[in-house]
Structures are given as C-alpha cells and as structure tokens.
Amino acid sequence: MKPFAYVIAQTPESAVELARNQGRFIAGGIDLLGELKEHLAEPKLLVNVKVLPGTQEITPAADRWVIGANVTLAALAAHAGLRQTFPGLAEAAGEVGSPQMRNIATVGGNLAQHSRCWYYRHRDIRCLKKGGATCYAREGENKYHSLFSGATCLSPVVSNLAVALTALGASVVVQRGAKPATLTMAQLYESAWENPRAHHSLKPTDLILRVEIPAVAGRRSTYLQMGEKSGFDWALVSCAAAARVEGGTLHDTRVVLGAVAPIPWQVDEANAWLEGKVLTDEVAAQAANLILRDAEPLAHNAYKVPLARALVRRALAKLVT
C-alpha cells in the first residue's frame, strides 16, 4: 500500500473538489481498503465523506422515502418503518456480509462497489477490466460470472441493494461537480453494460448523496438469494420483486436478478407479461422463461439458470402470500 493523504470533507462540493487530483472517497471503506491492499487503487488522497450533512438519515414521506448514502446496512435492515414499507430492501441489506460488516458498510458504498471477479482482484493479472486485452473468465474459471453480458467482461454486479432498489423503481442523487444529478438505477449501472472497464456509471468524482424511493400504496416487495453458505457469503444468484397486489392479481410488477449480469437484470417483456395476472405456477414459469431467454451459460456457471428460475418463482409467490 502506497502512502496517501487523508482529509475529512464537510460539504459535498468540497468533497468533489478534493477528489479531483487522484483522490478517492471513503466512508465505511470495506471495498476501497481491499483495493488498496491489493494495489488496485493508489490514490494520493482519501476523502472521508462519512460526516457530510444529510447523509445519515432515513426520512419517510407520503410520496417517497429518502435514504442517506451514509446510512449503514445494519440500520437499513433494522429500521421498523422501512421493513414494513420496503421489506425487500431490508431483506437485501440483511444478507450482506456479516453483522460486523453491516455495522460499517454504507448504502452508497454498497451501490458503488467494484468487481469481485478473482481475475480483476488478482494483483498480478491485467485483465480486461484493468485495461488489458482479455477477460480471463471467459475461457477460465467462471463459476461466479455473468449469464448475460453486453461487453466482453463477464464480471457481474454484486450489490444486493442495486437489485432491490431497481425493483422498487428508486433513483440515486449524485453530487456531480457543483450540482446534484439524479440517476435512475438503470442509468447508474448502464456503463458497466457498455464498457468492460466500468463498474458502474459513476465518474471518479461523482459522489452518491442519497437514494430516493417512491412510496406506492399497496406495493409489496421481497428479496431472495442463494449462496454456497447460509450466511456471510456473496450471492450466486439473487432476485428482487415488487408489485401491487389487488384482489390476487399483480400490477406494476418488476422482477430483477442479481449476480447474473454486469447490471441488475430485468426484462420488460417479463414484467409486462405479469401485468394483471393471477399468479399460478405456469405464470411464474413463463415469467422466468422470459427473464432467462437470452442467458448464455459458460463452462462452469450453467447451474445459475435453474437457481434463477427457482428464485423468480419463489419471489413471486412470496409477493402474493
């Protein structure tokens, strides 16, 4: 790890300005400190954004909830009002890492974290995401990699919150230069689909300030994941679903998969298929077929397809029970 300077920012504007000269933001620091140790990041300055005003609160309102970027995942998972209104988001937060990690990790950090691909994380390998010419996962060990990829990099999005927030139609407010900008969840990750070197659409000096979630009367949500271990593990596949359920029928349904693509994966045709449907095994199976229609399993990750099918069916069933 190379030497670096350290400063505590007092405003979003000053944080962005400080980070312009090879700086990196740090809050909980779980992902960034790993990159420093692995020599993936060598910033000259770490800009602590933990105490920025307005970033540590969960604020409910009739039309939307606002969640500050520095809210910890433990606080997110334990918040009684949020568990009632957005249970899928609380479930997603509760599945991240260990209790000790959730006490430190933040909403902004979870959304902005970098790839966990072992080729990217290996200090001696210059893969495609690090500016090399090859995605070694394509012909190598790809057990944990994407089923879908618009670029040649097969590293999947690993943020639990990204999957749940996409299902909830959330947006993210980012300090971009002197002004805040609002991004949809699709916009937050679209660059990772288009550019093999990108982890998300954030520029180096873009700072997540808060998440805004529309409050929709009668909407239910859930989040499920499958891992190799029952706890303290990354998802092999995850699934979030949200819908209004009226008289047993589904409305405004969104089903989103995680850990299968560089972006939170949803298919508009599948969501449209579910509109106005009473959930049956056949309806759920057809939705899963549509979501996974373009999957291209690799040598070692075909097991993700049946896992994803099962999670889609279980998530939809959980919405209507």
Residue, then its C-alpha position, 0 to 999 in steps of 0.5 A: m500500500k502506497p502512502f496517501a493523504y487523508v482529509i475529512a470533507q464537510t460539504p459535498e462540493s468540497a468533497v468533489e473538489l478534493a477528489r479531483n487530483q487522484g483522490r478517492f472517497i471513503a466512508g465505511g471503506i470495506d471495498l476501497l481498503g481491499e483495493l488498496k491492499e491489493h494495489l488496485a487503487e493508489p490514490k494520493l488522497l482519501v476523502n472521508v465523506k462519512v460526516l457530510p450533512g444529510t447523509q445519515e438519515i432515513t426520512p419517510a414521506a407520503d410520496r417517497w422515502v429518502i435514504g442517506a448514502n451514509v446510512t449503514l446496512a445494519a440500520l437499513a435492515a433494522h429500521a421498523g418503518l422501512r421493513q414494513t414499507f420496503p421489506g425487500l430492501a431490508e431483506a437485501a441489506g440483511e444478507v450482506g456480509s456479516p453483522q460486523m460488516r453491516n455495522i460499517a458498510t454504507v448504502g452508497g458504498n454498497l451501490a458503488q462497489h467494484s468487481r469481485c471477479w478473482y481475475y480483476r482482484h488478482r494483483d498480478i493479472r491485467c485483465l480486461k477490466k484493468g485495461g488489458a486485452t482479455c477477460y480471463a473468465r471467459e475461457g477460465e474459471n467462471k463459476y461466479h460470472s455473468l449469464f448475460s453480458g453486453a461487453t466482453c467482461l463477464s464480471p457481474v454486479v454484486s450489490n444486493l441493494a442495486v437489485a432491490l432498489t431497481a425493483l422498487g423503481a428508486s433513483v440515486v442523487v449524485q453530487r456531480g461537480a457543483k450540482p446534484a444529478t439524479l440517476t435512475m438505477a438503470q442509468l447508474y449501472e448502464s456503463a458497466w453494460e457498455n464498457p468492460r472497464a466500468h463498474h458502474s456509471l459513476k465518474p471518479t468524482d461523482l459522489i452518491l448523496r442519497v437514494e430516493i424511493p417512491a412510496v406506492a400504496g399497496r406495493r409489496s416487495t421481497y428479496l431472495q438469494m442463494g449462496e454456497k453458505s447460509g450466511f456471510d457469503w456473496a450471492l450466486v444468484s439473487c432476485a428482487a420483486a415488487a408489485r401491487v397486489e389487488g384482489g390476487t392479481l399483480h400490477d406494476t410488477r418488476v422482477v430483477l436478478g442479481a449476480v447474473a449480469p454486469i447490471p441488475w437484470q430485468v426484462d420488460e417483456a417479463n414484467a409486462w407479461l405479469e401485468g394483471k395476472v393471477l399468479t399460478d405456477e405456469v405464470a411464474a414459469q413463463a415469467a422466468n422463461l422470459i427473464l432467462r431467454d437470452a442467458e448464455p451459460l459458460a463452462h462452469n456457471a450453467y447451474k445459475v439458470p435453474l437457481a434463477r428460475a427457482l428464485v423468480r418463482r419463489a419471489l413471486a409467490k412470496l409477493v402474493t402470500 
